């Protein structure tokens, strides 16, 4: 069952994050994980539902307003402060919750993205105890449970849900709007700062491209046909591009800093050290640095895999694409040389090439995932 189909059947007011399982998941696995979530994260409200057509189970996860406030304090979520208390943005604190704007309004204090971010933080930090195991999966002490089960295929997907009400509003003010400024604040509130910053940069870049486009068109119009005039215009346009690129970068630094200050990420501290990716495999050992148990994969094995597997596979894939491209070019010349062929058959080599490229894209993606999961690039 795709996540889009689940979204159509979920009342998003009662669910923030959805966790789906394969239809082959047994009851023991569901009860084991449900028990760990309820004991390890008592702040969460989890409902188990069953899809009658696909026979797949899903966990509908949400939390109360009071729990979300404690979670915001735990992760240091930055929220706007009331003007009488100095204004600006500050990391949320339950002890001084009265200083934050809209703290009295449960519906508007947290955006859907913030609610989902808090819940995701809790889920990803559900840790295993010493000696815990589920079927043939053995956890290290302190190892995150949810990412490991997702990497093993026990959990099919963990994804946030959309709010159709806000999506419809964004559809009108953003997607369907013509010649209007992007609602960047609304995008930030719903999708988060990273997505909003990307579209802010994209809009700024698109607007900035008008200048070289207009100058280049004017220069092309007044360029004479002689070689000397064309060379001079190329030099002038190159100088213009250098100046334009410099001004573009400096202006975006200023504009990006404004957005970062406005959205409360300008002085955000560096992210903490991330966990090793769940796909990482190796032998258990005691870390010489932290003295904690960890998975270790010898560097010489990784280098051996790169030389004997990764490099040959990559070269074989590149060689196959190159040979297919040459074959299609030869087929194109052959088709064009036969005058009696119908006109539609002249496009046959291009169609064959397009089909092969699309197929190779899917196959190569699976190969890339496999190489990555084998630990080719380490942690």
N, C-alpha and C positions, 0 to 999 in steps of 0.2 A: 504494500500500500504506500503510495507516494505521500510525501508530506503535504502536497497541495490538496490531495483528496481528504486528508485528515483535517486540514484547515477549514474545509467547507462544512464539516460536521461538528466543529468545536465552538462552544460559546466562549469567546475570548474573555468575557468579563469574569469568568470563574477559573481561568487557566492562563498562566503566563508562559510556561515552558512545557513542551510535550516530549515525552520519551517513549519511543516505539520499539517493539521487539519483533523478531521474526516469528512467523506463524508456527514454527517448530519448537518454540520455547516451552519448556516444561514448567509445571506449577512450582516445583522446588526452587528453580532459579528465580521466578517472580517473587515468591515469598521470602527468599533469602535476601534479595536486594531491597524489597519493600521494608523488611524488618531493619536492615542496616540504615536505610534512609530515615525511618521514623525514630530510631534510637540515636543515630549520629547527628541528625539535623532536626531536632524537635520543632524548629521554627517553621518547617515546611508543612503544607497541607497537600497530601497525595491521594488522588482518587484513581482507582484501577478500573479501566473500562475495556470492553471487548467488542471488536468490530464483527458483527454477525456475518458479513459476507466473506471477508478474508480470514476470519478466525484468528486475527492478530490482536495482541494485547497492547495497551498503552497506559503510561502513567501520566495523569494530568496534574501538573505541579503548580502551586501558587503559595502565597503566604499572607498572613494578616498584616494590617498596617503597622501595628506595634512591632511585629517581627522585622518588617522591612526597615523600620527606624533603627533598630539595633544592628541590622545588617549594614545600613549606610554608615553607622558609626564605626563598625568593624573594618570596612574597606576604605574608610576615609573619603566617602563621596562628597564632592564639593557642591555646595548649594548656595544660592544668593542670600545675602543677609539683609534684613530690613534697614531702611535708611537711618532710622533713629539709633541703630546700633553700629553705624559706620559704613554700611553698604558693602559692595564688592562680593567676592566669593570666598567661602571658607569651608574647610572640611567639617562635615556634620558631626555634631556631638550631642548625645542624648541629654547630657547634663545641662546644656544650654539650648535646648530645642526651641525655646520661645523666641530666639533672635532671628530665626529663619523665616523667609517669606512663605506664605501659604501653608505654614505648618498646621494650621487649624483645619485645612481642607484636605481630607483623605483622598479625594478624587484627583486633585491637581498638584499635590506636592511632589509626587513621583511621576515621571514620565514612564511610559511602557518600557522604554529602553533601559531606564534605570532600575525598574523592578526586575526585569529579566537579567540584568547584569548582576544584581545582588544574588538572585537565585542560582545563576550559573556559577558564581563564586562559591556558594555553599556546596553545590553538587560536585564541582571539580576538586574540592578540598575535603571530601569524605574519605577518610584514611582507613587503611586496613590495620588490624592489630597483628601481633606476632603469631605466626602459624595459621592464619586464616586461609581458607581455600574454598573454591566453588568448582565442583567437579574436578577437572584436571588443571585448573588455574590456581596456582599458588602465589599468594601475595607476599611481598616483603613488608616488614613493619614500617608503617607510615606511608605506604604507596597509595596514590589516588586510585579509588576503586572504579569510578565511572569512566574515566578515560581508558583504563585498561580493558574493561568489559566492552567498550565501544570499539577498541582496536581489535579485540578477539572476535567481534561479530555477535557477541551475546546481546548487546544493545544495538539496535538497527540505526536509530537516529536520535539525536537530542537537538531540538531546535526551538527557537522562540516563535510565538504566534503573532500574527498581525492583528491590528484593530481595524476592522473594516470601516468604522466611522471616520477614523483619521486618514485612512488611505483614500477614501472618497474625497475628503477635503483637499488632500495633497494632489489628487488627480485633477481637480478643478484649478487650483491655484498654482500648480507647477507643471504638470505634464501637458494639460490642455491649454495652458495660458500661452499667448503669442505676444512677443515683444514686451514682455514684462519681466521685472527682476525676479530672480529665484527667491523663494521664501526660505532663506538659509536658516533662520532661527527655528522655523517649524521642522525643517529637515534635521537640524541638530537635536531638537527635543525628541524626535521620533526614532531616527536612525543612529544617533550618537555623533560625537565630535569628529571621528575619523571620516565617516561618510560625508558629513557636512563640509569638512575641510576639503575633501576631494572635489566635490561639486563647486565649492567656492573657487578652487584653483582652476577647474575646468572652465567655469564662466569667465574668470579673469583672463585665462589664456586665449579663449575664443575672441574676447573683445580686443585683446592686444594684437591679435593676428590681423585685425583690420588695417593697421598702419602699414606693415610691409606689403599687404595686398594692394592697397590704394597706391602707395608709392611705386611699387613694381609695375602696376598697370600704366600709370602715367609715364614712367620711364620707358616702358615698352612702346607706348604710342608715339613718343617723340624720338625714338631711336632711328637713325638712318640705316640704310641697308648695307653700307660699306663696313668692312671689317674693323676699321679704326674706331668708328662710332660705337659699334657693338662692344668692343673691348673696353672703351671708356665707361660705357653704361654698366658693364659687369663690375668694374672696379668700384664705381659709385654705389651700386647696389650692395656690394660686399661690405663696404665701409658703413653704409646705412644699417645693415643687418648686425654688425658688430655693436654699433651704438645702441640699436634697438634691443638687442639681447641683454646688454648690460643694464639698461634702464628697466627692462622687464623684470630681471632678477631682483634688482634693488627695490622696485615698487612692490613686488610680491612679498619680499621679506617684511616690508612695513605692513602690507595688507594682512599677511598671515599672522603677524604679531598682534594686530588689532583683533582678529577673530579669536586667537588663542586667549587673549586677555578677556574678551567679551564672554567666551564660553568656559572660562575658568581653568584652562590647561596651560597657561603660560609658565607658571612656576610649579607645575606638577612634578613631583620627584620621580626619579628613574624607577622603572618597574623592577620588582624583586626578581631574583634569580628564578628562572622557569624550571619546571620539572623536566627530567629527560623524557623524550617523546615515548608514549606507551608502546610503540612498535619496536623499541630497542630491546634486543635480546643478548644474552651472554651468560656467563657462569657467575654464581654468587661468590662474593669475596668481601672482605673487610677493607673499607677504604683507608689507604694510608694517610689521607688528609683529615677526614672527619671521624674515622674509626667506626663508621656506621656500615651496615650491610648494604651492598649495592650490586647491580649487575655490571660485569666487566667483560669487554670484548677485546682481545689482543689486537694491537695495531697491525701486526704482521699478517693476521688473518684478513683484516680489512683490505690491506694493500694487495694481498694475494687474490682476493675476490675482485678487486678493481682491475687487475692486470689480466686475469684469466677468464673473467665473466663479463664485467661491466664494459671494458674497452672493446672486446670482440663483438658483444651484442650491439653496442652503439655504432661501431663501424659497419656491421652487417646491415643495420637499419638504414644508415646513410647510403650505403652502396645500393641497397634495393631501391630506394627512392630515386637515386641518380640514374640507375639503369632503366627504371620505369619511365622516367622523364625522357631519356634518349629514345626509348622504344616508341613513345607516343609521338615524338618529333618525326621519327622515321615513318611512322604510320601516317602522319599528317602529310608528309611529302608524297607518299605513295598514293594517297587518296586524291590529292590535288593534281597528280600527274595523269589520272584517268579521267578523261573528259566525259565519258558516257555515264558516269555515276550520277544518281539523283542529287539534287542540291542539299537535301537534308542529311545525306550520308557524309558530306564534307565536315559536318560538325561531330562525327562519331569519335575521332581521336580526342577531342576536347572533353566530350562527355565521359569517355573512359578514364581520362586523366583525373577528372573531378571526382568520379566514383572511387578511384584508387586512393586519392589523397584523403578523402573523407574516411575511408575504411582504415587507412594507415594511421590516421589521427586517433581513432578509438583504440586500435591495437597498441600503438606506441604509448598511449596514456597508461594502459594497463601494465606495459613493460616498465615504464618509469616508476609507477607505484610499487611494483614488485622489487625493482632495484633499490628503491628508497627504503622499503620495509626490511630488506635484507641487511640493512645497516651499512650500505656502501659509503655513505657520507658521515657516518658516525652519529653522535648524539645531536 
